[in-house]
Amino acid sequence: MIADQKALEELVDELHSQKRIAIDTEADSLHCYFEKVCLIQISSGPGHWLVDPLANLELQPLLDVVCSRRLVFHGADYDLRLLRRIGNFEPVDLFDTMIAARLVGKSGLGLAALVKEFFGIELSKASQKANWAIRPLPPEMVEYAHNDTRYLFEISDHLEADLQRLGRLEWFTESRDRMIASAREVKEDRKSTRLNSSHVSESRMPSSA
C-alpha cells in the first residue's frame, strides 16, 4: 500500500516509463453518506500497486502521468467521476473493457465473468461490498483490489482484436466518448452507483453476436 509521498513519487517515476496503465478505484459509498475515494488500484508492466487517497497525499502528479498514458478501465464511468473529485483527471486515451465486451456480444459483462472466460479463474466477490475506508486492509481485500486491474491488459487485447475483426471499433469509440462526456456531468444524487457505468447506444447494437 502506497501511503507516503516518497513512495508515491517513486511510483510516478515508474509510470513515466510505461505506455499503458490499468486502473480502478474503490469508494465507501455503501458505508458513508458522502462517499469518498478510498483506494486507487494500478497495474502497469509487471507491477501492481495500491495507492491510499486517505493518507493525505498530493495525488495530482500521479493523476497527470496516468492521464498521459493509454488507460484501461472496466466500467470507467463511476471511476472517472470519483477521480475527478480528487484532482484534474482528463485521459487522452481510454479503453473500457465493459463497453468492448458488450459490443462484441459477450453474455457476461462483469470483470469476474471475463476473467473466468479468458483465464478460467474464479474471482472471489467476498469484498465487493466491503468498507474500503478501513485501515489496514485485510489480505483478502488487498487481493480483491489487485484482481481488479491485474487481468485488464490481456482482456483488453482480446476484446480490441474482436472489435477489429467485427468492424466495430468505430462503435466502440463513439460509445466510449459518450461515456466520458456523461461522466463529466455533475450529478445531483449524493450517492453514486455502478449501475449505469457503461453507456452504449443500444440502437447501434447488432441483432446478434
TORNU-842739 format. One record per residue (C-alpha): x, y, z; residue in three letters. Coordinates in nm, 3 decimals. Example, Ala and Ser with C-alpha at 12.3 -4.5 7.8 and 13.67 -1.06 7.14 Angstrom:
REM TORNU-842739
+---------+---------+---------+------+
!       X !       Y !       Z ! resn !
+---------+---------+---------+------+
!   1.230 !  -0.450 !   0.780 !  ALA !
!   1.367 !  -0.106 !   0.714 !  SER !
+---------+---------+---------+------+
REM end
This chain:
REM TORNU-842739
+---------+---------+---------+------+
!       X !       Y !       Z ! resn !
+---------+---------+---------+------+
!   0.000 !   0.000 !   0.000 !  MET !
!   0.144 !   0.337 !  -0.104 !  ILE !
!   0.066 !   0.571 !   0.184 !  ALA !
!   0.358 !   0.819 !   0.191 !  ASP !
!   0.468 !   1.086 !  -0.054 !  GLN !
!   0.813 !   0.939 !  -0.126 !  LYS !
!   0.667 !   0.604 !  -0.229 !  ALA !
!   0.412 !   0.784 !  -0.445 !  LEU !
!   0.688 !   0.983 !  -0.617 !  GLU !
!   0.871 !   0.658 !  -0.692 !  GLU !
!   0.553 !   0.514 !  -0.844 !  LEU !
!   0.508 !   0.825 !  -1.060 !  VAL !
!   0.866 !   0.787 !  -1.185 !  ASP !
!   0.800 !   0.422 !  -1.269 !  GLU !
!   0.480 !   0.503 !  -1.457 !  LEU !
!   0.660 !   0.757 !  -1.675 !  HIS !
!   0.838 !   0.463 !  -1.838 !  SER !
!   0.514 !   0.274 !  -1.913 !  GLN !
!   0.295 !   0.307 !  -2.222 !  LYS !
!  -0.034 !   0.196 !  -2.070 !  ARG !
!  -0.188 !   0.173 !  -1.727 !  ILE !
!  -0.477 !  -0.034 !  -1.591 !  ALA !
!  -0.665 !   0.150 !  -1.319 !  ILE !
!  -0.962 !   0.110 !  -1.087 !  ASP !
!  -1.095 !   0.272 !  -0.770 !  THR !
!  -1.279 !   0.173 !  -0.455 !  GLU !
!  -1.506 !   0.400 !  -0.251 !  ALA !
!  -1.710 !   0.378 !   0.069 !  ASP !
!  -2.048 !   0.453 !  -0.092 !  SER !
!  -2.221 !   0.167 !   0.091 !  LEU !
!  -2.088 !   0.277 !   0.429 !  HIS !
!  -2.081 !   0.656 !   0.419 !  CYS !
!  -2.346 !   0.908 !   0.308 !  TYR !
!  -2.089 !   1.134 !   0.140 !  PHE !
!  -1.874 !   0.879 !  -0.041 !  GLU !
!  -1.502 !   0.929 !  -0.092 !  LYS !
!  -1.227 !   0.760 !  -0.290 !  VAL !
!  -1.062 !   0.510 !  -0.057 !  CYS !
!  -0.827 !   0.325 !  -0.290 !  LEU !
!  -0.669 !   0.357 !  -0.635 !  ILE !
!  -0.553 !   0.033 !  -0.795 !  GLN !
!  -0.290 !   0.050 !  -1.067 !  ILE !
!  -0.123 !  -0.213 !  -1.284 !  SER !
!   0.144 !  -0.141 !  -1.543 !  SER !
!   0.417 !  -0.357 !  -1.687 !  GLY !
!   0.499 !  -0.623 !  -1.426 !  PRO !
!   0.382 !  -0.414 !  -1.130 !  GLY !
!   0.061 !  -0.388 !  -0.929 !  HIS !
!   0.012 !  -0.107 !  -0.678 !  TRP !
!  -0.248 !   0.017 !  -0.432 !  LEU !
!  -0.249 !   0.391 !  -0.358 !  VAL !
!  -0.414 !   0.523 !  -0.042 !  ASP !
!  -0.601 !   0.852 !  -0.110 !  PRO !
!  -0.689 !   0.870 !   0.260 !  LEU !
!  -0.321 !   0.918 !   0.354 !  ALA !
!  -0.316 !   1.293 !   0.277 !  ASN !
!  -0.103 !   1.251 !  -0.036 !  LEU !
!  -0.051 !   1.506 !  -0.315 !  GLU !
!  -0.216 !   1.299 !  -0.588 !  LEU !
!  -0.210 !   1.536 !  -0.886 !  GLN !
!   0.136 !   1.423 !  -1.012 !  PRO !
!   0.002 !   1.067 !  -1.018 !  LEU !
!  -0.315 !   1.174 !  -1.198 !  LEU !
!  -0.110 !   1.369 !  -1.451 !  ASP !
!   0.113 !   1.079 !  -1.552 !  VAL !
!  -0.179 !   0.836 !  -1.554 !  VAL !
!  -0.381 !   1.059 !  -1.788 !  CYS !
!  -0.088 !   1.091 !  -2.028 !  SER !
!  -0.083 !   0.716 !  -2.093 !  ARG !
!  -0.329 !   0.475 !  -2.250 !  ARG !
!  -0.569 !   0.376 !  -1.974 !  LEU !
!  -0.759 !   0.050 !  -1.940 !  VAL !
!  -1.069 !   0.050 !  -1.719 !  PHE !
!  -1.357 !  -0.189 !  -1.663 !  HIS !
!  -1.672 !   0.024 !  -1.638 !  GLY !
!  -1.493 !   0.358 !  -1.633 !  ALA !
!  -1.792 !   0.589 !  -1.575 !  ASP !
!  -1.800 !   0.556 !  -1.194 !  TYR !
!  -1.421 !   0.568 !  -1.162 !  ASP !
!  -1.394 !   0.883 !  -1.375 !  LEU !
!  -1.646 !   1.060 !  -1.154 !  ARG !
!  -1.452 !   0.962 !  -0.841 !  LEU !
!  -1.111 !   1.054 !  -0.978 !  LEU !
!  -1.234 !   1.395 !  -1.089 !  ARG !
!  -1.332 !   1.468 !  -0.730 !  ARG !
!  -0.972 !   1.442 !  -0.611 !  ILE !
!  -0.798 !   1.632 !  -0.890 !  GLY !
!  -0.776 !   1.719 !  -1.258 !  ASN !
!  -0.834 !   1.396 !  -1.447 !  PHE !
!  -0.876 !   1.410 !  -1.826 !  GLU !
!  -0.749 !   1.095 !  -2.002 !  PRO !
!  -0.615 !   1.127 !  -2.356 !  VAL !
!  -0.668 !   0.759 !  -2.447 !  ASP !
!  -0.906 !   0.521 !  -2.270 !  LEU !
!  -1.015 !   0.163 !  -2.336 !  PHE !
!  -1.317 !   0.038 !  -2.142 !  ASP !
!  -1.341 !  -0.342 !  -2.135 !  THR !
!  -1.707 !  -0.336 !  -2.030 !  MET !
!  -1.812 !  -0.131 !  -2.333 !  ILE !
!  -1.598 !  -0.350 !  -2.559 !  ALA !
!  -1.742 !  -0.671 !  -2.413 !  ALA !
!  -2.096 !  -0.552 !  -2.482 !  ARG !
!  -2.018 !  -0.452 !  -2.840 !  LEU !
!  -1.858 !  -0.786 !  -2.928 !  VAL !
!  -2.159 !  -0.971 !  -2.785 !  GLY !
!  -2.025 !  -1.119 !  -2.461 !  LYS !
!  -2.301 !  -1.268 !  -2.245 !  SER !
!  -2.116 !  -1.188 !  -1.923 !  GLY !
!  -2.010 !  -0.824 !  -1.897 !  LEU !
!  -1.873 !  -0.822 !  -1.543 !  GLY !
!  -1.500 !  -0.842 !  -1.478 !  LEU !
!  -1.535 !  -1.175 !  -1.298 !  ALA !
!  -1.718 !  -1.324 !  -1.599 !  ALA !
!  -1.448 !  -1.206 !  -1.839 !  LEU !
!  -1.166 !  -1.333 !  -1.617 !  VAL !
!  -1.336 !  -1.672 !  -1.597 !  LYS !
!  -1.384 !  -1.683 !  -1.976 !  GLU !
!  -1.031 !  -1.581 !  -2.071 !  PHE !
!  -0.830 !  -1.731 !  -1.782 !  PHE !
!  -1.050 !  -1.997 !  -1.624 !  GLY !
!  -1.011 !  -1.825 !  -1.287 !  ILE !
!  -1.296 !  -1.771 !  -1.040 !  GLU !
!  -1.254 !  -1.436 !  -0.869 !  LEU !
!  -1.383 !  -1.402 !  -0.515 !  SER !
!  -1.661 !  -1.146 !  -0.469 !  LYS !
!  -1.639 !  -1.154 !  -0.090 !  ALA !
!  -1.505 !  -0.797 !  -0.067 !  SER !
!  -1.742 !  -0.644 !  -0.322 !  GLN !
!  -1.946 !  -0.462 !  -0.055 !  LYS !
!  -1.668 !  -0.417 !   0.199 !  ALA !
!  -1.585 !  -0.090 !   0.372 !  ASN !
!  -1.279 !   0.033 !   0.182 !  TRP !
!  -1.215 !   0.310 !   0.433 !  ALA !
!  -1.090 !   0.068 !   0.697 !  ILE !
!  -0.716 !   0.054 !   0.768 !  ARG !
!  -0.524 !  -0.163 !   0.749 !  PRO !
!  -0.692 !  -0.352 !   0.470 !  LEU !
!  -0.711 !  -0.726 !   0.542 !  PRO !
!  -0.527 !  -0.959 !   0.300 !  PRO !
!  -0.846 !  -1.074 !   0.127 !  GLU !
!  -0.939 !  -0.714 !   0.042 !  MET !
!  -0.588 !  -0.643 !  -0.086 !  VAL !
!  -0.611 !  -0.948 !  -0.314 !  GLU !
!  -0.957 !  -0.844 !  -0.435 !  TYR !
!  -0.828 !  -0.494 !  -0.514 !  ALA !
!  -0.527 !  -0.621 !  -0.709 !  HIS !
!  -0.751 !  -0.853 !  -0.913 !  ASN !
!  -0.949 !  -0.554 !  -1.036 !  ASP !
!  -0.657 !  -0.447 !  -1.257 !  THR !
!  -0.418 !  -0.741 !  -1.290 !  ARG !
!  -0.605 !  -0.902 !  -1.585 !  TYR !
!  -0.719 !  -0.592 !  -1.772 !  LEU !
!  -0.438 !  -0.566 !  -2.028 !  PHE !
!  -0.489 !  -0.918 !  -2.163 !  GLU !
!  -0.867 !  -0.882 !  -2.160 !  ILE !
!  -0.845 !  -0.551 !  -2.346 !  SER !
!  -0.611 !  -0.703 !  -2.606 !  ASP !
!  -0.860 !  -0.986 !  -2.674 !  HIS !
!  -1.158 !  -0.752 !  -2.693 !  LEU !
!  -0.986 !  -0.494 !  -2.910 !  GLU !
!  -0.893 !  -0.769 !  -3.156 !  ALA !
!  -1.257 !  -0.882 !  -3.159 !  ASP !
!  -1.377 !  -0.527 !  -3.223 !  LEU !
!  -1.135 !  -0.500 !  -3.513 !  GLN !
!  -1.240 !  -0.837 !  -3.654 !  ARG !
!  -1.610 !  -0.748 !  -3.632 !  LEU !
!  -1.564 !  -0.399 !  -3.772 !  GLY !
!  -1.698 !  -0.235 !  -3.456 !  ARG !
!  -1.408 !  -0.015 !  -3.345 !  LEU !
!  -1.597 !   0.294 !  -3.458 !  GLU !
!  -1.896 !   0.190 !  -3.248 !  TRP !
!  -1.665 !   0.146 !  -2.952 !  PHE !
!  -1.509 !   0.490 !  -2.997 !  THR !
!  -1.850 !   0.658 !  -3.019 !  GLU !
!  -1.982 !   0.477 !  -2.712 !  SER !
!  -1.666 !   0.543 !  -2.511 !  ARG !
!  -1.670 !   0.913 !  -2.596 !  ASP !
!  -2.035 !   0.942 !  -2.488 !  ARG !
!  -1.949 !   0.772 !  -2.160 !  MET !
!  -1.658 !   1.010 !  -2.096 !  ILE !
!  -1.878 !   1.312 !  -2.172 !  ALA !
!  -2.152 !   1.181 !  -1.945 !  SER !
!  -1.903 !   1.128 !  -1.662 !  ALA !
!  -1.819 !   1.499 !  -1.674 !  ARG !
!  -2.176 !   1.591 !  -1.585 !  GLU !
!  -2.241 !   1.696 !  -1.226 !  VAL !
!  -2.488 !   1.460 !  -1.069 !  LYS !
!  -2.741 !   1.580 !  -0.813 !  GLU !
!  -2.751 !   1.247 !  -0.631 !  ASP !
!  -2.538 !   1.244 !  -0.320 !  ARG !
!  -2.464 !   0.877 !  -0.358 !  LYS !
!  -2.326 !   0.720 !  -0.675 !  SER !
!  -2.389 !   0.380 !  -0.821 !  THR !
!  -2.219 !   0.149 !  -1.068 !  ARG !
!  -2.548 !   0.052 !  -1.228 !  LEU !
!  -2.503 !   0.299 !  -1.515 !  ASN !
!  -2.127 !   0.256 !  -1.553 !  SER !
!  -2.142 !   0.181 !  -1.924 !  SER !
!  -2.315 !   0.397 !  -2.183 !  HIS !
!  -2.350 !   0.202 !  -2.506 !  VAL !
!  -2.610 !   0.302 !  -2.761 !  SER !
!  -2.846 !   0.008 !  -2.796 !  GLU !
!  -2.957 !   0.141 !  -3.133 !  SER !
!  -2.610 !   0.072 !  -3.269 !  ARG !
!  -2.601 !  -0.284 !  -3.135 !  MET !
!  -2.620 !  -0.575 !  -3.380 !  PRO !
!  -2.924 !  -0.800 !  -3.357 !  SER !
!  -2.700 !  -1.099 !  -3.287 !  SER !
!  -2.347 !  -1.152 !  -3.163 !  ALA !
+---------+---------+---------+------+
REM end
